[in-house]
Amino acid sequence: MALIETDNLWKTYEMGSEKVHALRGVTISIQKGEYVAIMGPSGSGKSTLMNLIGCLDTPSEGEYLLNAKQVSTMNDDELASIRNREIGFVFQTFNLLPRASALHNVELPLIYNSSTSTDRLQLAEAALNKVELSDRMHHKPTELSGGQRQRVAIARALVNDPSLLLADEPTGNLDSKTSLEIMRLIDDLHRAGNTIIIVTHERDIANHAHRVLSILDGQIATDELIPEDRRTAI
């Protein structure tokens, strides 16, 4: 069964008397366990598609099923609930609370699903261990390097055991050496069985994935499987 199914997705914005079509009839299917990159230039529609896949927005037309749930017609509360249960987000800007420790930052998504404080602590520690950061769990973001902050953000994304890890330009604020370390971690997470979608404009980052969807002018321009010998080496 597909994890993600979209059928003829449109997203239209009204700018005064003008209508801007950010997405134009996007139909895609992504299976559980896939490692997919969505790439395209600025204004191509990739961020709009990411927002729809991540349940941060709803389409103007078309259908979207996530884990067999029809999410394209959900209200804001329903979307918030499915985001918390099904999707782990990793952002370019980390989005960490500056005064909270790494451990507390990772615990945050669990506060909304009625976990006990003991369970939250154990799950957060386990997630930080997965990203090899257990020795820094009591440090605040200002006491961590950029790469360590992104590892905290990835641990936070994983703590709810989501169906999907959605990474938006996850190396955009990192130097080349740290970017490789983060991509190596994401590659390892995929090998461990996680379904991963990376949104990027960089071809070498996209080529870590096993499949690349290129979007242009709001439509899927190419859908390409990346053979092993063409994937970015780490």
Backbone bond lengths (Angstrom), bond angles and torsions (degrees), N, CA, C in turn:
res aa  C-N    CA-C-N  psi(-1)  N-CA   C-N-CA  omega(-1)  CA-C   N-CA-C  phi
1 M - - - 1.469 - - 1.524 109.96 -
2 A 1.319 115.59 137.80 1.460 120.03 179.12 1.527 110.41 -70.06
3 L 1.325 116.05 142.81 1.459 120.66 173.69 1.525 110.00 -78.13
4 I 1.333 115.67 -40.96 1.465 122.07 -178.47 1.525 109.48 -124.12
5 E 1.321 116.14 127.38 1.465 122.28 175.25 1.527 108.04 -132.91
6 T 1.324 116.60 120.13 1.460 118.84 172.14 1.525 108.64 -118.90
7 D 1.319 115.62 144.47 1.458 121.41 -179.59 1.523 109.19 -132.35
8 N 1.343 115.54 108.60 1.465 122.12 173.95 1.532 112.04 56.01
9 L 1.355 115.31 50.36 1.470 120.02 179.90 1.525 111.03 -74.81
10 W 1.311 114.88 128.65 1.465 122.57 173.00 1.523 108.25 -122.76
11 K 1.331 115.30 144.63 1.463 120.59 169.30 1.514 107.49 -134.37
12 T 1.315 114.97 117.63 1.463 121.11 -174.98 1.521 109.08 -121.98
13 Y 1.323 114.94 131.87 1.467 120.94 177.38 1.528 108.45 -111.43
14 E 1.316 116.29 137.18 1.457 120.45 176.40 1.520 109.00 -96.49
15 M 1.324 115.29 117.03 1.466 122.27 179.85 1.529 107.31 -110.95
16 G 1.336 115.49 85.91 1.458 119.41 -173.42 1.522 109.17 68.79
17 S 1.318 116.29 -122.62 1.473 120.65 179.51 1.526 111.70 -89.38
18 E 1.327 116.70 -4.79 1.466 121.08 -176.31 1.529 110.72 -100.21
19 K 1.329 116.01 142.58 1.460 121.86 174.99 1.522 109.32 -106.87
20 V 1.336 115.23 128.09 1.459 121.16 178.66 1.519 108.30 -110.04
21 H 1.336 116.32 120.99 1.463 121.86 -178.88 1.525 109.00 -94.68
22 A 1.345 116.11 98.82 1.467 120.54 -178.97 1.527 111.12 -74.72
23 L 1.338 116.49 -34.97 1.471 121.95 172.95 1.517 108.03 -126.44
24 R 1.338 114.78 142.32 1.462 120.33 -175.31 1.528 110.29 -129.98
25 G 1.318 116.15 80.74 1.452 119.62 172.85 1.516 115.01 71.44
26 V 1.333 117.65 51.52 1.470 121.81 -177.70 1.531 110.12 -84.19
27 T 1.326 115.58 123.67 1.461 122.57 176.45 1.529 108.58 -123.52
28 I 1.348 116.70 115.58 1.461 120.93 179.73 1.526 109.63 -140.52
29 S 1.324 115.34 159.65 1.459 121.98 175.21 1.520 107.60 -136.68
30 I 1.332 116.80 128.49 1.466 122.30 179.52 1.521 107.83 -126.97
31 Q 1.329 115.73 126.36 1.455 121.44 -175.90 1.530 110.99 -85.99
32 K 1.328 115.62 158.29 1.464 120.26 172.90 1.528 109.04 -59.83
33 G 1.340 115.65 136.91 1.460 120.60 178.55 1.518 114.97 86.67
34 E 1.332 117.91 -1.78 1.473 119.47 178.55 1.527 111.03 -76.39
35 Y 1.338 114.28 160.05 1.471 123.06 177.29 1.522 105.35 -126.73
36 V 1.338 115.88 103.44 1.464 122.12 -169.16 1.523 110.04 -122.22
37 A 1.330 116.29 139.39 1.463 121.62 171.23 1.525 108.49 -111.38
38 I 1.325 115.26 138.93 1.468 121.61 171.89 1.515 106.18 -111.78
39 M 1.326 115.95 120.08 1.459 117.60 -178.01 1.519 110.67 -132.52
40 G 1.326 113.76 157.20 1.456 121.02 179.37 1.511 109.32 171.38
41 P 1.321 117.14 161.81 1.469 120.09 -179.78 1.525 111.61 -72.20
42 S 1.316 115.90 170.75 1.461 121.53 176.55 1.528 109.18 -57.55
43 G 1.333 116.17 133.42 1.459 120.52 179.27 1.518 114.23 85.63
44 S 1.335 117.47 3.66 1.463 120.44 -176.41 1.522 112.81 -77.22
45 G 1.336 116.26 -23.51 1.453 120.77 -176.42 1.514 113.43 112.12
46 K 1.362 117.38 0.56 1.472 118.70 -176.14 1.525 111.86 -67.17
47 S 1.335 117.81 -37.15 1.468 119.65 178.61 1.523 110.84 -68.86
48 T 1.320 117.18 -36.89 1.464 120.88 176.69 1.516 110.27 -63.58
49 L 1.338 116.60 -44.23 1.469 120.46 178.45 1.525 110.47 -63.01
50 M 1.335 116.82 -40.99 1.462 120.24 177.93 1.533 110.34 -61.19
51 N 1.329 117.33 -42.87 1.464 120.58 -179.33 1.530 111.61 -63.04
52 L 1.332 116.81 -35.11 1.458 119.93 178.24 1.532 110.72 -72.81
53 I 1.340 116.59 -45.60 1.470 120.09 178.60 1.524 110.22 -61.36
54 G 1.335 116.78 -37.83 1.456 121.74 -179.02 1.518 114.44 -82.07
55 C 1.339 117.14 4.90 1.474 122.04 179.14 1.526 112.15 60.22
56 L 1.333 116.13 29.22 1.460 121.05 174.35 1.526 111.00 -89.49
57 D 1.330 115.99 -10.76 1.459 122.01 -178.82 1.528 107.67 -154.31
58 T 1.320 117.08 167.42 1.465 121.53 177.66 1.527 109.53 -119.24
59 P 1.331 117.51 151.28 1.469 120.21 -178.48 1.525 112.31 -74.40
60 S 1.316 115.60 156.57 1.465 120.48 173.20 1.521 110.42 -75.32
61 E 1.335 115.50 -35.52 1.472 121.94 176.33 1.520 108.41 -146.02
62 G 1.334 115.57 160.86 1.454 120.54 175.83 1.521 112.68 96.27
63 E 1.324 115.61 177.60 1.458 121.97 -175.88 1.525 110.92 -122.39
64 Y 1.330 114.68 148.09 1.462 121.43 174.28 1.521 108.35 -137.32
65 L 1.328 115.72 122.09 1.452 121.86 174.89 1.520 109.28 -113.06
66 L 1.328 115.70 128.32 1.460 122.42 175.37 1.519 107.32 -118.13
67 N 1.334 115.61 117.28 1.467 120.35 -178.21 1.526 110.78 54.64
68 A 1.324 115.18 42.35 1.472 123.79 178.19 1.526 113.64 69.38
69 K 1.349 117.28 9.19 1.469 120.31 177.09 1.524 108.97 -101.16
70 Q 1.324 116.11 131.05 1.466 121.41 179.33 1.531 108.44 -77.47
71 V 1.341 116.35 103.25 1.469 119.19 -175.04 1.526 113.11 -101.90
72 S 1.330 117.23 -10.07 1.468 118.96 -175.36 1.520 113.19 -67.72
73 T 1.345 117.67 -17.02 1.475 120.33 179.97 1.527 112.31 -112.24
74 M 1.339 117.88 9.89 1.468 120.34 -178.22 1.529 111.97 -72.11
75 N 1.340 115.73 152.11 1.464 119.78 174.09 1.527 109.83 -85.01
76 D 1.329 116.99 179.22 1.468 121.22 -173.57 1.527 112.29 -61.76
77 D 1.327 117.34 -41.75 1.469 120.26 -179.54 1.520 111.39 -65.47
78 E 1.321 116.35 -41.28 1.469 120.76 178.70 1.524 110.67 -65.71
79 L 1.327 116.67 -39.97 1.470 120.65 178.30 1.529 110.56 -64.09
80 A 1.338 117.00 -41.50 1.468 120.63 179.47 1.525 110.21 -62.38
81 S 1.320 116.66 -40.21 1.458 120.93 -179.33 1.528 111.05 -65.83
82 I 1.323 117.22 -43.67 1.466 119.40 -177.85 1.526 110.65 -71.99
83 R 1.339 117.17 -32.47 1.474 119.61 174.96 1.525 110.13 -60.52
84 N 1.314 116.21 -44.41 1.466 120.55 -177.13 1.525 111.78 -66.91
85 R 1.326 117.13 -35.63 1.468 120.62 -176.52 1.527 113.15 -85.48
86 E 1.315 116.60 -37.60 1.464 119.87 -165.14 1.529 115.14 -107.18
87 I 1.351 118.16 -21.09 1.463 119.81 -168.35 1.524 110.99 -127.87
88 G 1.317 116.14 131.46 1.453 122.01 171.08 1.515 109.00 -107.09
89 F 1.328 116.89 125.69 1.466 121.93 -175.86 1.525 111.59 -103.15
90 V 1.328 115.58 138.42 1.468 122.30 171.10 1.520 106.85 -126.79
91 F 1.351 116.25 122.13 1.454 120.98 -175.54 1.529 111.47 -110.81
92 Q 1.309 115.23 157.74 1.465 121.93 178.00 1.530 111.47 -58.83
93 T 1.332 116.61 -36.04 1.466 121.22 -173.67 1.535 113.06 -96.63
94 F 1.324 118.16 12.07 1.472 125.91 174.69 1.535 113.27 71.31
95 N 1.356 117.11 -46.05 1.480 121.68 178.61 1.529 112.77 56.36
96 L 1.331 116.32 46.46 1.459 121.21 177.75 1.525 110.31 -97.84
97 L 1.334 116.30 150.57 1.470 120.77 174.62 1.526 108.58 -75.14
98 P 1.335 118.71 120.10 1.469 120.48 -171.11 1.528 114.40 -66.42
99 R 1.339 118.28 -28.99 1.473 120.32 -176.46 1.526 112.73 -93.68
100 A 1.323 116.60 -1.38 1.470 120.60 -178.02 1.526 109.90 -100.97
101 S 1.318 116.07 149.59 1.461 120.78 176.67 1.527 110.07 -69.66
102 A 1.327 115.34 165.76 1.465 120.29 175.56 1.532 109.76 -55.98
103 L 1.320 116.41 -42.72 1.464 121.34 -178.29 1.530 110.84 -61.13
104 H 1.325 117.02 -45.29 1.460 120.28 -179.04 1.523 110.90 -67.86
105 N 1.332 117.35 -38.50 1.468 120.18 176.97 1.529 110.89 -59.35
106 V 1.326 116.49 -41.08 1.468 120.34 -178.67 1.527 111.15 -71.63
107 E 1.329 116.83 -31.93 1.473 121.70 179.75 1.530 113.24 -67.52
108 L 1.320 117.19 -25.81 1.469 121.05 -167.30 1.530 115.01 -50.67
109 P 1.350 120.03 -47.80 1.478 118.02 -177.89 1.523 113.13 -60.86
110 L 1.335 117.19 -24.05 1.462 120.76 -176.94 1.526 112.22 -76.82
111 I 1.319 116.71 -18.68 1.464 120.37 -179.90 1.524 110.28 -64.36
112 Y 1.346 115.30 -28.10 1.468 119.81 -174.77 1.522 113.18 -89.89
113 N 1.333 118.17 -0.28 1.463 118.00 -179.50 1.529 112.81 -119.88
114 S 1.337 115.52 23.25 1.470 122.44 172.56 1.523 114.60 66.87
115 S 1.337 117.84 22.48 1.462 119.93 175.28 1.534 109.41 -69.32
116 T 1.317 116.64 148.19 1.465 120.32 175.23 1.528 108.84 -72.99
117 S 1.339 116.39 161.97 1.462 119.99 -179.23 1.528 110.93 -63.15
118 T 1.324 116.89 -35.33 1.477 120.19 178.54 1.515 110.86 -66.32
119 D 1.343 116.59 -44.79 1.470 120.29 178.55 1.529 110.83 -63.43
120 R 1.330 115.96 -41.54 1.472 119.36 179.79 1.519 110.48 -59.11
121 L 1.311 116.12 -45.71 1.458 120.73 -178.73 1.525 111.18 -61.84
122 Q 1.317 117.14 -45.80 1.461 120.93 -178.63 1.524 111.44 -64.99
123 L 1.332 116.55 -42.99 1.462 120.35 -178.86 1.531 111.28 -67.94
124 A 1.341 116.49 -39.68 1.469 120.14 179.25 1.524 110.97 -66.15
125 E 1.326 116.63 -41.95 1.468 120.08 177.54 1.528 110.65 -62.67
126 A 1.328 116.94 -41.20 1.469 120.68 179.25 1.526 111.10 -64.31
127 A 1.338 117.21 -39.77 1.465 120.83 179.73 1.531 110.72 -66.16
128 L 1.341 116.95 -41.03 1.464 119.82 177.79 1.521 111.26 -66.96
129 N 1.305 116.85 -32.70 1.462 120.48 176.15 1.532 110.74 -66.30
130 K 1.338 116.46 -36.28 1.472 121.05 178.67 1.518 111.52 -60.82
131 V 1.327 116.82 -34.05 1.467 120.25 -178.22 1.534 111.13 -99.62
132 E 1.330 115.57 16.41 1.466 123.03 174.90 1.528 112.32 58.34
133 L 1.330 115.51 46.92 1.460 120.16 -178.22 1.529 111.37 -132.52
134 S 1.318 117.18 21.58 1.469 119.36 -177.17 1.528 112.35 -64.30
135 D 1.341 117.27 -24.42 1.465 119.93 -179.51 1.526 112.85 -80.02
136 R 1.343 117.63 -5.30 1.466 121.11 -179.00 1.526 111.97 -119.69
137 M 1.330 117.72 16.54 1.463 119.84 -170.20 1.528 113.47 -67.40
138 H 1.329 117.94 -21.32 1.461 119.38 -179.05 1.532 112.46 -99.41
139 H 1.325 117.19 7.86 1.463 121.64 177.52 1.530 109.87 -89.10
140 K 1.326 115.18 147.99 1.458 121.43 175.42 1.535 109.70 -85.25
141 P 1.347 118.18 160.18 1.464 120.23 -178.37 1.529 114.43 -53.19
142 T 1.354 116.98 -35.08 1.471 119.49 -179.56 1.530 111.84 -67.53
143 E 1.323 116.89 -16.27 1.466 121.30 179.95 1.531 111.90 -98.09
144 L 1.335 115.65 7.98 1.458 121.02 -177.66 1.522 110.45 -118.44
145 S 1.331 116.65 152.37 1.466 121.18 174.16 1.525 109.60 -74.01
146 G 1.337 116.03 169.74 1.467 120.21 178.59 1.519 111.73 -58.80
147 G 1.328 116.81 -42.59 1.452 120.27 179.14 1.517 112.46 -64.76
148 Q 1.333 116.25 -38.90 1.468 120.15 178.22 1.525 110.96 -67.67
149 R 1.325 117.20 -38.43 1.469 119.83 176.87 1.525 110.68 -61.27
150 Q 1.345 116.29 -41.55 1.464 118.71 179.66 1.524 110.81 -67.71
151 R 1.335 117.19 -32.19 1.468 119.76 175.55 1.532 110.63 -65.91
152 V 1.322 116.67 -38.69 1.469 119.75 175.40 1.533 109.57 -61.65
153 A 1.331 115.96 -43.78 1.470 120.26 179.64 1.530 111.22 -62.51
154 I 1.331 117.35 -37.90 1.466 120.81 178.21 1.535 109.78 -68.96
155 A 1.340 117.06 -40.85 1.465 119.94 176.31 1.526 110.58 -60.22
156 R 1.324 117.20 -42.35 1.473 120.91 177.95 1.531 110.40 -61.62
157 A 1.336 116.41 -38.99 1.462 120.60 179.69 1.526 111.80 -66.42
158 L 1.333 116.38 -29.60 1.470 120.83 -175.98 1.521 113.78 -89.48
159 V 1.328 117.90 -15.68 1.471 120.98 -165.68 1.535 112.69 -63.77
160 N 1.320 117.74 -27.88 1.468 121.29 179.37 1.522 112.50 -88.84
161 D 1.334 117.21 5.73 1.464 121.28 -176.03 1.533 110.66 52.38
162 P 1.344 117.38 58.44 1.466 120.22 -173.52 1.530 112.47 -72.86
163 S 1.331 115.09 162.65 1.458 120.14 175.24 1.524 111.03 -71.95
164 L 1.342 116.40 -27.61 1.462 121.74 -172.19 1.523 110.55 -139.71
165 L 1.339 116.00 133.85 1.462 121.80 170.20 1.522 107.32 -103.40
166 L 1.332 116.64 117.70 1.461 122.76 -175.46 1.523 108.57 -113.76
167 A 1.326 116.57 112.69 1.469 121.82 -173.95 1.524 109.73 -113.37
168 D 1.330 116.47 118.99 1.461 122.72 -179.12 1.523 109.64 -101.12
169 E 1.331 116.78 106.67 1.474 122.77 -179.26 1.534 109.98 46.97
170 P 1.331 118.48 56.60 1.476 120.18 -170.64 1.518 114.61 -66.06
171 T 1.335 118.13 -15.24 1.470 120.43 179.72 1.526 111.74 -112.29
172 G 1.329 116.90 10.92 1.467 120.60 -172.66 1.514 114.52 -61.83
173 N 1.346 118.40 -28.22 1.474 122.02 -178.31 1.521 112.76 -106.13
174 L 1.342 117.26 17.14 1.453 120.47 -173.82 1.528 111.36 -118.72
175 D 1.338 115.67 152.40 1.471 118.71 175.38 1.529 109.27 -73.34
176 S 1.332 116.37 171.58 1.465 120.58 -171.34 1.529 112.19 -63.69
177 K 1.335 117.52 -39.13 1.465 120.39 -179.26 1.536 110.60 -66.18
178 T 1.334 115.70 -45.86 1.469 119.73 179.88 1.522 110.81 -67.68
179 S 1.341 116.92 -35.16 1.467 120.74 177.03 1.516 111.09 -58.43
180 L 1.332 116.47 -42.69 1.465 120.27 178.91 1.527 111.11 -63.89
181 E 1.330 116.20 -38.59 1.473 119.44 179.16 1.533 110.78 -64.09
182 I 1.337 116.29 -41.95 1.467 120.33 179.87 1.529 110.30 -67.81
183 M 1.331 117.36 -40.84 1.463 119.68 179.24 1.528 110.80 -67.95
184 R 1.324 117.19 -33.88 1.467 119.77 175.81 1.541 109.73 -62.79
185 L 1.325 116.22 -40.72 1.462 120.70 178.00 1.528 110.67 -63.92
186 I 1.329 117.21 -44.84 1.469 120.91 179.71 1.527 110.26 -63.88
187 D 1.336 116.85 -40.58 1.470 120.20 175.97 1.531 110.62 -59.54
188 D 1.337 116.51 -42.69 1.466 120.63 179.28 1.529 111.10 -63.55
189 L 1.333 116.49 -39.17 1.468 120.44 178.87 1.525 110.74 -63.39
190 H 1.335 116.51 -37.46 1.466 118.93 176.50 1.522 110.67 -65.67
191 R 1.341 116.45 -43.62 1.464 118.96 179.23 1.527 111.82 -62.41
192 A 1.331 116.19 -25.64 1.467 120.55 177.74 1.530 112.28 -80.12
193 G 1.341 117.36 -2.55 1.460 120.85 173.99 1.513 116.19 112.02
194 N 1.338 118.40 1.74 1.463 120.58 -179.74 1.528 111.70 -77.29
195 T 1.328 115.90 141.37 1.468 121.59 171.11 1.521 107.67 -83.79
196 I 1.335 116.64 127.50 1.466 120.49 -172.75 1.521 110.47 -130.18
197 I 1.336 115.26 133.57 1.467 121.92 170.18 1.523 107.51 -123.18
198 I 1.326 115.77 124.27 1.467 121.53 176.73 1.526 108.25 -110.55
199 V 1.319 116.42 131.55 1.462 122.12 173.99 1.522 107.28 -103.88
200 T 1.328 116.86 123.22 1.463 120.27 -174.65 1.525 110.63 -154.21
201 H 1.322 115.82 159.55 1.469 119.72 171.17 1.525 110.65 -108.64
202 E 1.339 117.10 2.61 1.459 121.69 -176.56 1.528 110.67 -102.28
203 R 1.329 115.45 123.92 1.462 119.57 -175.95 1.530 111.98 -65.28
204 D 1.331 118.16 -37.28 1.466 118.21 -177.61 1.530 111.48 -68.76
205 I 1.333 117.02 -29.40 1.467 120.13 174.43 1.531 109.68 -73.08
206 A 1.330 116.59 -43.86 1.469 120.40 179.13 1.523 111.66 -59.49
207 N 1.325 116.71 -33.95 1.460 120.48 -176.48 1.530 113.99 -75.22
208 H 1.323 117.79 -0.63 1.464 119.33 167.32 1.527 109.67 -70.96
209 A 1.334 116.19 -29.47 1.462 121.39 -176.96 1.526 110.24 -73.82
210 H 1.326 115.15 167.84 1.459 121.04 178.67 1.529 111.48 -95.41
211 R 1.338 115.40 -10.09 1.473 121.05 -179.30 1.521 108.01 -149.48
212 V 1.313 117.22 137.08 1.467 121.49 -178.71 1.523 109.31 -124.49
213 L 1.340 115.41 122.80 1.457 122.36 172.38 1.524 107.81 -99.99
214 S 1.331 116.87 117.67 1.471 120.68 176.65 1.520 108.38 -98.74
215 I 1.332 115.02 130.07 1.458 119.97 -178.19 1.520 109.37 -115.62
216 L 1.316 115.79 139.34 1.465 122.35 -178.88 1.519 108.23 -147.48
217 D 1.332 115.29 130.14 1.469 121.11 178.82 1.528 111.95 51.88
218 G 1.343 115.19 38.94 1.454 119.81 173.94 1.509 115.83 78.55
219 Q 1.345 117.39 9.57 1.453 120.83 179.86 1.525 109.89 -131.00
220 I 1.335 116.92 154.06 1.454 121.08 175.26 1.532 107.98 -72.91
221 A 1.334 115.46 114.37 1.468 120.06 -178.69 1.520 110.98 -84.35
222 T 1.340 117.02 -42.87 1.462 121.65 177.61 1.522 109.67 -142.48
223 D 1.326 115.83 151.69 1.465 123.78 176.10 1.524 105.04 -133.01
224 E 1.332 115.71 103.23 1.462 121.28 -164.73 1.528 111.36 -122.52
225 L 1.326 116.62 128.20 1.454 121.00 170.80 1.524 108.80 -82.53
226 I 1.348 116.59 133.85 1.462 121.62 -177.50 1.529 108.70 -99.41
227 P 1.341 118.07 111.32 1.470 118.96 177.71 1.520 110.89 -65.07
228 E 1.314 115.64 156.09 1.466 120.92 -173.15 1.520 112.15 -56.93
229 D 1.337 117.68 -37.17 1.464 119.78 -176.64 1.525 113.40 -73.52
230 R 1.358 117.42 -7.12 1.471 120.80 177.60 1.507 112.09 -108.08
231 R 1.336 118.38 -2.16 1.455 119.86 179.11 1.521 109.86 -75.27
232 T 1.338 115.15 148.72 1.456 120.32 -178.55 1.530 109.80 -61.05
233 A 1.330 115.84 125.85 1.450 120.57 -178.67 1.518 109.67 -78.76
234 I 1.345 116.03 144.10 1.467 120.50 177.16 1.525 109.25 -131.30
